[in-house]
């Protein structure tokens, strides 16, 4: 694993090595592993490196379609024929007042509330006494809500809680919590006894915010979401600091018993999480690769003997793991 981390920010190097691995044909296999095997690997590990994808948040109840979507976005679904929250993020709304009303809801219900099921908390309880680091493509802040140390977290793809400037010269990000709360109130949402915004009893909410609430950044430019969708994504000072901490953690445990624990990673961004884990496991003979995925838990044939693949709901598997 040594060659991955010659530079202070070795995150990019992990991607490069992963691409080298998959440029050749990779034969995949589906080991039928058990939770007891995972428990044993966790117990013996000197460190746990968690890589989390959207499947982890889905297991925690942050679903982007179905009842949760229709509860909070039924007006958008009916007016614009939007089928789910993911699709709505790309919809060409007719004006900024409507677009930012959508985004205020999208941000609030996927960033400023706690996930319905305690899956992140279960994960924290399993690793809190270990040396751990988390790299994730999720942008919903649930690791911090579950008490993970923020200095042990690397959000590679951004954060729903941050804006960036439309001006590419402004390479900073800006907290959006105050704006989100005002925009939710402007649409008619009201807070319940627990301080959570809900649709009022009369059911009347607006799909627009006032023009005066359209967000701008301190440089006077229009705000945009700090989400990686193209090369305008701002990797600010905090992003680079987290990348360095991640590289340093990997360097510290490069020859140790490391458990690479992959949770809910699909096929959208495998080069960020899945492929680097495969490559690093192949290079470190002391490492173990573990994958929990609802749909397809697989590993390359070359690391099958040091892989644990469990197909199923992450929350259920973690709950069982806590009882072993």
PyMOL commands that set and color helices and strands:
alter all, ss='L'
color gray80, all
select helices_A, chain A and resi 2-5+11-23+35-44+54-59+67-80+85-88+96-111+119-127+142-145+150-152+177-186+211-213+237-252+274-283+301-306+314-323
alter helices_A, ss='H'
color red, helices_A
select strands_A, chain A and resi 28-29+47-52+131-136+153-155+158-165+173-175+190-191+197-198+223-227+258-263+288-293+299-300+307-311
alter strands_A, ss='S'
color yellow, strands_A
deselect
rebuild
show_as cartoon
